[in-house]
Amino acid sequence: MIPTRRIPRGFTLLEMAVATAALGVALSAAMYIVVGVSSSAERVRRVGDTQDTARIALDALAGEIRMSGAGVSNGQIGIGTVGGTGWVGRVPAIYSGPDITVTTKGGQQLVTNSLFIISSEPGAGVPSSDGAGMQGAVASKSLDPNNGIQIKCTNQLGTPVDCADGSFKENTIISGLWGTKPGIDNALLVGDYANAVYLRPTQIGGVVSGSQGMQFREMAIANGYSTDPKAPFGFAQGASLGKARVTHWYLKQVTPGDWELMRSHPMLDDKWTGCSTPDASPFIDETNSPDGPAGTVVGSGPVENLQIRFAVDAGSFDNPQKFVMWGLSNTQFNFPDGSQVTSGGTKLHMGVCDVLQDGNYASRQVREVRVSIVARSFAPDHATDGVKHVKRYGLASWEGVAPTGGALDEYPRRSFEARVVPRNLQGILRL
């Protein structure tokens, strides 16, 4: 019997249609998963970048807050301006600048703060790796109308050196090249760890009998110097010399809806004559003068909120239960130790003129500075299809201050807060 021979055949049209449909469903499901995973990964990356921005900014600001005052326990820095009628007095080592209203991409608005910090540069007077540091002090408390005050400098071994010796580089306290950098004062902070003044040298003489004469701008003011360290612009023999460091932290709009955290190094304004103008500041930068130095960006992305609060021991009680929060009213806060604080201020900031006009010099009683920073992502968040924007983000309220107007937008945000103790302002000294 001859076997029957089968004729091979392909798929029918119906089978092809079913297979194609099944493959399409499988590919669609796979694509949906891939797009979802990619969108989630992109969201995680954006949120991670935002988190890094907030942390970098907060860490940098907190570090400077801790160093505010440069060892001046009374929290006040003596300054003297020489333009016009001039002004001599003491200003806080840390104070708020003018408030700024930030408008987000979604139209939300929030009043934010800025912060001025007066301290000293960490380089000069500190032993370097090769022991090449320089230390300086006031050698005589008397003031010569022609030569200024007498100062002396030594190296880390105590050997006398020329205060204008540039070979010490960043470890040099006194530079002989004053005024070579436009917009920079090259100032000194001269103090005894309780009182200090912001002083701007103009000329340094040669070494004579171990000391040198140093002239400074404030000599032009009739009452610009006193041998009493507690005077508005006074310091005594033995006061240490250090490079002054003034920084201003603020938000700046770089493009519509995009704000950056900035840090500038302001210079003393010789036109400042006190607090005749509200929210005035003795230091100027790009925020309040076209002649002021510009700031540089801190962090790696947009920052939309900078809030500053001061816990003040206004009654010198040394008791956290009796501290008040400057800038907020009728609000109670709890410290980690269980103690409570009730605020007593009326403004959102503690400006230099608020302190001076109130006459209580609150900054010397600052016990804690609270900071909140909110960073925003560069790119908007998308739905899982990678196209549709998800509008579910906005600014949150913080210690009684909430955004107004506007709506949520598609930009992820991260918020970080810190409570910082200004170490140099914690002295027991009460004046």
C-alpha positions as CSV (number, residue, x, y, z in Angstrom):
1,M,0.0,0.0,0.0
2,I,1.4,3.3,-1.1
3,P,1.3,5.9,1.9
4,T,-0.6,9.1,1.3
5,R,1.7,12.1,0.9
6,R,0.8,15.3,2.9
7,I,1.1,18.6,1.2
8,P,2.6,21.2,3.5
9,R,0.6,24.4,4.0
10,G,1.1,27.8,5.7
11,F,-1.1,29.7,8.3
12,T,-4.5,30.6,7.3
13,L,-5.5,34.3,7.2
14,L,-7.5,33.9,10.4
15,E,-4.5,32.4,12.2
16,M,-2.3,35.2,11.0
17,A,-4.8,37.8,12.2
18,V,-5.1,36.1,15.6
19,A,-1.3,35.9,16.0
20,T,-0.7,39.5,14.9
21,A,-3.3,40.7,17.4
22,A,-1.7,38.6,20.2
23,L,1.7,40.0,19.3
24,G,0.4,43.5,19.3
25,V,-1.2,43.1,22.7
26,A,2.1,41.7,24.1
27,L,4.2,44.5,22.6
28,S,1.8,47.1,23.9
29,A,1.9,45.7,27.4
30,A,5.7,45.6,27.2
31,M,5.9,49.1,25.9
32,Y,3.6,50.3,28.7
33,I,5.9,48.7,31.3
34,V,9.0,50.1,29.7
35,V,7.5,53.6,29.5
36,G,6.3,53.4,33.1
37,V,9.7,52.2,34.3
38,S,11.5,54.9,32.3
39,S,9.1,57.6,33.6
40,S,9.5,56.4,37.2
41,A,13.3,56.4,36.8
42,E,13.2,59.9,35.3
43,R,11.0,61.1,38.2
44,V,13.4,59.6,40.7
45,R,16.4,61.3,39.1
46,R,14.6,64.7,39.0
47,V,13.6,64.4,42.6
48,G,17.1,63.2,43.5
49,D,18.6,66.3,41.8
50,T,16.1,68.5,43.7
51,Q,17.0,66.9,47.0
52,D,20.7,67.4,46.3
53,T,20.1,71.1,45.6
54,A,18.3,71.7,48.8
55,R,20.8,69.8,50.9
56,I,23.8,71.6,49.3
57,A,22.2,75.0,49.8
58,L,21.2,74.2,53.4
59,D,24.5,72.8,54.5
60,A,26.4,75.8,53.1
61,L,24.1,78.3,54.7
62,A,24.0,76.5,58.1
63,G,27.8,76.4,58.2
64,E,28.0,80.2,57.8
65,I,25.3,80.8,60.4
66,R,27.3,78.8,62.9
67,M,30.3,81.1,62.3
68,S,28.5,84.4,62.4
69,G,30.1,86.9,64.7
70,A,33.6,85.5,64.5
71,G,34.0,85.0,68.2
72,V,32.1,88.3,69.1
73,S,29.9,87.1,71.9
74,N,27.9,90.3,72.2
75,G,26.6,89.8,68.7
76,Q,27.4,93.3,67.6
77,I,30.0,94.6,65.1
78,G,31.1,98.2,65.1
79,I,31.1,100.0,61.8
80,G,31.9,103.5,60.6
81,T,30.9,105.1,57.3
82,V,32.8,108.1,56.0
83,G,30.6,109.5,53.2
84,G,28.4,112.6,53.8
85,T,27.7,113.0,57.5
86,G,28.9,109.5,58.3
87,W,27.6,107.1,60.8
88,V,29.3,105.2,63.6
89,G,27.6,102.5,65.6
90,R,27.1,98.8,66.1
91,V,25.1,96.5,63.8
92,P,24.1,92.9,64.3
93,A,26.5,90.1,63.3
94,I,23.5,88.3,61.7
95,Y,20.3,90.0,60.5
96,S,17.6,89.7,57.8
97,G,17.7,91.6,54.6
98,P,14.6,92.8,52.7
99,D,11.8,90.3,52.2
100,I,11.2,89.1,48.6
101,T,8.0,87.8,47.0
102,V,8.6,84.7,44.9
103,T,6.1,83.6,42.2
104,T,6.2,80.0,41.2
105,K,5.5,78.5,37.7
106,G,2.0,77.8,38.9
107,G,1.5,81.4,40.1
108,Q,1.7,80.7,43.8
109,Q,3.3,83.5,45.8
110,L,5.3,83.4,49.0
111,V,7.2,86.0,50.9
112,T,10.8,84.8,51.5
113,N,13.7,86.2,53.5
114,S,17.3,87.0,53.0
115,L,20.2,86.9,55.5
116,F,23.3,89.0,56.1
117,I,26.1,87.3,58.1
118,I,29.3,89.1,59.3
119,S,32.1,86.8,60.3
120,S,35.8,86.3,59.5
121,E,37.6,84.4,56.8
122,P,38.7,80.9,58.0
123,G,42.1,81.1,56.4
124,A,44.1,83.9,58.1
125,G,45.3,83.2,61.6
126,V,44.9,79.5,61.2
127,P,48.0,77.2,61.0
128,S,48.3,75.9,57.4
129,S,49.7,72.5,56.5
130,D,53.2,74.0,56.2
131,G,52.9,76.1,59.4
132,A,52.9,79.3,57.3
133,G,49.9,81.0,59.0
134,M,50.1,84.6,60.2
135,Q,48.6,86.0,63.4
136,G,48.1,89.7,64.1
137,A,47.1,91.9,67.0
138,V,46.7,95.6,68.0
139,A,50.1,96.6,69.6
140,S,49.0,99.9,71.1
141,K,45.6,101.3,72.0
142,S,46.5,104.9,71.1
143,L,45.6,106.5,67.8
144,D,48.2,108.6,65.9
145,P,46.4,111.1,63.7
146,N,49.1,110.5,61.0
147,N,50.0,106.8,61.3
148,G,46.8,105.3,62.7
149,I,47.2,102.5,65.2
150,Q,50.1,100.2,65.9
151,I,49.8,96.5,65.0
152,K,52.2,93.6,65.0
153,C,52.1,90.2,63.3
154,T,53.8,86.9,64.0
155,N,54.1,83.6,62.4
156,Q,53.0,80.3,63.9
157,L,56.3,80.1,65.8
158,G,55.7,83.5,67.4
159,T,58.5,85.1,65.3
160,P,57.7,88.8,64.3
161,V,56.9,89.1,60.6
162,D,55.8,91.9,58.2
163,C,52.0,92.2,58.3
164,A,52.1,93.1,54.6
165,D,54.2,90.0,53.6
166,G,52.3,88.5,50.7
167,S,54.4,85.3,50.8
168,F,51.9,83.9,53.3
169,K,49.3,84.0,50.5
170,E,45.8,83.0,51.8
171,N,47.2,82.9,55.4
172,T,48.2,86.5,55.3
173,I,46.0,88.7,57.6
174,I,47.1,92.0,56.2
175,S,47.7,92.5,52.4
176,G,49.6,95.4,51.2
177,L,47.5,95.7,48.0
178,W,44.4,97.4,49.3
179,G,41.9,98.6,46.8
180,T,43.2,96.5,43.9
181,K,39.9,94.6,43.6
182,P,36.9,96.8,42.7
183,G,33.9,96.4,45.0
184,I,35.9,94.6,47.7
185,D,36.8,96.3,50.9
186,N,39.6,94.0,52.0
187,A,38.4,94.7,55.5
188,L,39.5,93.4,58.9
189,L,37.5,92.2,61.8
190,V,39.3,93.5,64.9
191,G,38.1,92.2,68.2
192,D,38.7,90.6,71.6
193,Y,36.0,87.8,71.4
194,A,33.5,90.0,73.2
195,N,33.5,93.2,71.0
196,A,34.7,93.8,67.5
197,V,34.8,96.4,64.7
198,Y,34.8,96.2,60.9
199,L,37.9,98.2,59.9
200,R,39.2,99.1,56.4
201,P,42.9,99.6,56.2
202,T,44.3,102.1,53.7
203,Q,48.0,102.0,54.3
204,I,50.5,99.9,56.3
205,G,53.9,101.3,57.3
206,G,57.2,99.4,57.7
207,V,58.2,97.4,60.8
208,V,59.7,99.7,63.5
209,S,60.6,98.2,66.9
210,G,58.4,95.2,66.2
211,S,55.2,97.0,65.2
212,Q,53.8,98.8,62.2
213,G,51.5,101.8,61.7
214,M,48.2,101.0,60.0
215,Q,45.9,103.8,58.7
216,F,42.2,103.1,58.0
217,R,39.3,104.8,56.4
218,E,37.4,105.3,59.6
219,M,40.1,107.6,60.8
220,A,38.4,110.4,58.8
221,I,35.4,110.2,61.2
222,A,35.8,112.5,64.3
223,N,34.4,109.8,66.6
224,G,35.6,106.9,64.5
225,Y,37.9,105.4,67.1
226,S,37.8,104.8,70.8
227,T,40.2,103.0,73.2
228,D,37.1,101.7,75.0
229,P,36.2,98.3,73.3
230,K,32.6,98.8,74.3
231,A,32.3,102.0,72.4
232,P,30.4,102.0,69.0
233,F,33.7,101.9,67.2
234,G,36.3,100.9,69.8
235,F,38.9,98.2,70.4
236,A,41.7,97.8,72.9
237,Q,45.3,96.8,72.9
238,G,45.7,93.1,72.2
239,A,42.6,92.8,70.0
240,S,43.1,90.2,67.3
241,L,43.1,90.9,63.5
242,G,41.3,88.8,61.1
243,K,40.0,89.1,57.5
244,A,36.4,90.2,57.6
245,R,33.8,88.1,55.7
246,V,30.4,89.5,54.9
247,T,27.9,87.3,53.0
248,H,24.3,87.9,51.9
249,W,22.0,85.0,51.1
250,Y,19.0,85.7,49.0
251,L,16.8,84.5,46.1
252,K,17.1,85.9,42.6
253,Q,14.8,85.4,39.6
254,V,17.0,84.4,36.6
255,T,14.1,83.8,34.2
256,P,10.4,84.1,34.7
257,G,9.4,81.6,37.4
258,D,12.9,80.4,37.9
259,W,14.6,81.4,41.1
260,E,18.1,80.6,42.4
261,L,19.7,80.8,45.8
262,M,22.5,83.4,45.6
263,R,25.4,84.3,47.9
264,S,27.2,87.6,47.5
265,H,30.0,89.3,49.4
266,P,28.7,92.8,50.0
267,M,30.8,95.9,50.7
268,L,30.2,98.6,53.3
269,D,28.2,101.5,52.0
270,D,29.8,104.8,52.9
271,K,26.5,106.6,52.0
272,W,24.6,104.8,54.8
273,T,23.7,107.1,57.7
274,G,21.6,104.8,59.8
275,C,17.9,103.7,59.6
276,S,16.2,106.7,58.1
277,T,15.2,104.4,55.2
278,P,13.1,101.3,56.2
279,D,14.9,98.0,55.7
280,A,18.2,99.8,55.0
281,S,21.4,97.9,55.3
282,P,25.0,99.2,55.8
283,F,26.2,96.7,53.3
284,I,25.4,96.8,49.6
285,D,25.4,94.3,46.7
286,E,23.4,93.8,43.5
287,T,20.1,93.6,45.5
288,N,20.2,97.2,46.8
289,S,22.7,99.1,44.6
290,P,23.9,99.1,41.0
291,D,27.4,99.6,42.4
292,G,27.3,96.5,44.7
293,P,29.0,93.2,43.9
294,A,26.9,90.5,42.1
295,G,26.1,87.2,43.8
296,T,27.0,83.6,42.7
297,V,24.6,80.7,42.6
298,V,24.6,78.2,45.5
299,G,23.4,74.7,44.7
300,S,22.6,73.1,41.4
301,G,19.0,74.0,40.7
302,P,16.1,76.3,41.3
303,V,15.3,77.3,44.9
304,E,11.9,78.9,45.5
305,N,11.7,79.4,49.3
306,L,14.2,80.7,51.9
307,Q,12.6,81.2,55.3
308,I,14.6,82.4,58.3
309,R,13.4,82.5,61.9
310,F,15.2,83.7,65.0
311,A,14.8,82.2,68.5
312,V,15.7,85.1,70.8
313,D,16.3,85.1,74.5
314,A,15.0,88.7,74.8
315,G,14.9,88.6,78.6
316,S,18.3,86.9,79.1
317,F,16.6,84.0,80.9
318,D,18.8,81.2,79.4
319,N,15.6,79.2,79.5
320,P,14.2,77.8,76.2
321,Q,10.7,78.0,77.5
322,K,11.0,81.8,77.6
323,F,12.6,82.3,74.2
324,V,10.5,84.1,71.6
325,M,10.4,83.6,67.9
326,W,11.1,86.9,66.2
327,G,8.8,87.5,63.3
328,L,5.7,85.5,64.1
329,S,2.8,86.4,66.4
330,N,0.5,84.3,68.6
331,T,2.1,81.1,67.5
332,Q,3.4,78.3,69.8
333,F,6.3,76.0,68.9
334,N,7.7,72.9,70.6
335,F,11.4,72.2,71.0
336,P,12.7,68.6,70.8
337,D,13.2,68.7,74.6
338,G,9.5,69.2,75.2
339,S,9.8,72.9,76.0
340,Q,7.4,75.4,74.3
341,V,8.1,78.7,72.7
342,T,5.5,81.4,72.0
343,S,6.4,84.0,69.4
344,G,6.2,87.7,70.0
345,G,7.2,89.5,66.9
346,T,5.3,91.3,64.2
347,K,7.5,90.9,61.1
348,L,8.8,88.0,59.1
349,H,12.4,89.2,59.5
350,M,14.8,90.7,62.0
351,G,16.4,93.5,60.0
352,V,19.3,95.6,61.1
353,C,17.1,98.6,61.7
354,D,14.5,96.6,63.6
355,V,17.2,95.7,66.1
356,L,18.7,99.2,66.3
357,Q,15.5,101.1,66.6
358,D,14.0,98.8,69.2
359,G,17.1,99.4,71.3
360,N,17.3,95.9,72.7
361,Y,20.0,94.6,70.4
362,A,18.1,91.3,70.0
363,S,20.9,89.8,67.8
364,R,23.2,89.4,70.8
365,Q,20.6,87.2,72.4
366,V,19.9,85.0,69.4
367,R,20.0,81.4,70.6
368,E,18.9,79.6,67.5
369,V,18.3,80.3,63.8
370,R,15.7,78.2,62.0
371,V,16.1,77.8,58.2
372,S,13.7,76.3,55.6
373,I,14.8,75.8,51.9
374,V,12.5,74.5,49.1
375,A,14.2,73.4,45.9
376,R,12.4,72.7,42.6
377,S,13.3,70.4,39.7
378,F,14.5,71.8,36.4
379,A,12.2,69.6,34.3
380,P,8.4,69.0,34.7
381,D,6.9,65.7,35.9
382,H,5.2,63.6,33.2
383,A,2.5,60.9,33.4
384,T,3.4,57.3,32.6
385,D,2.8,58.0,28.9
386,G,5.7,60.5,29.0
387,V,3.6,63.3,27.5
388,K,1.0,64.6,29.8
389,H,2.1,66.9,32.6
390,V,1.1,66.0,36.2
391,K,0.1,69.2,38.0
392,R,0.3,68.1,41.6
393,Y,3.2,70.1,43.2
394,G,3.3,73.4,45.0
395,L,4.9,75.2,48.0
396,A,4.0,74.1,51.5
397,S,3.4,76.4,54.4
398,W,6.1,76.8,57.1
399,E,5.7,78.1,60.6
400,G,2.6,80.2,59.9
401,V,3.5,81.4,56.4
402,A,1.5,79.8,53.5
403,P,1.6,80.6,49.8
404,T,-1.3,82.6,48.3
405,G,-2.9,82.6,44.9
406,G,-1.9,80.4,41.9
407,A,-2.3,76.7,41.5
408,L,-0.3,73.5,41.6
409,D,2.2,72.9,38.8
410,E,4.1,70.0,37.3
411,Y,7.5,70.6,39.0
412,P,8.5,68.3,41.9
413,R,9.9,70.0,45.0
414,R,11.8,69.0,48.1
415,S,11.9,70.9,51.4
416,F,14.6,70.7,54.1
417,E,14.7,72.4,57.5
418,A,17.5,73.0,60.0
419,R,17.9,74.5,63.5
420,V,21.3,76.1,63.7
421,V,23.0,77.5,66.9
422,P,25.4,80.4,66.1
423,R,28.3,79.3,68.2
424,N,30.0,82.7,68.5
425,L,26.8,84.4,69.8
426,Q,26.3,82.0,72.7
427,G,28.5,83.8,75.2
428,I,27.2,84.6,78.7
429,L,28.1,88.3,78.3
430,R,25.1,90.5,79.0
431,L,25.4,94.2,78.2
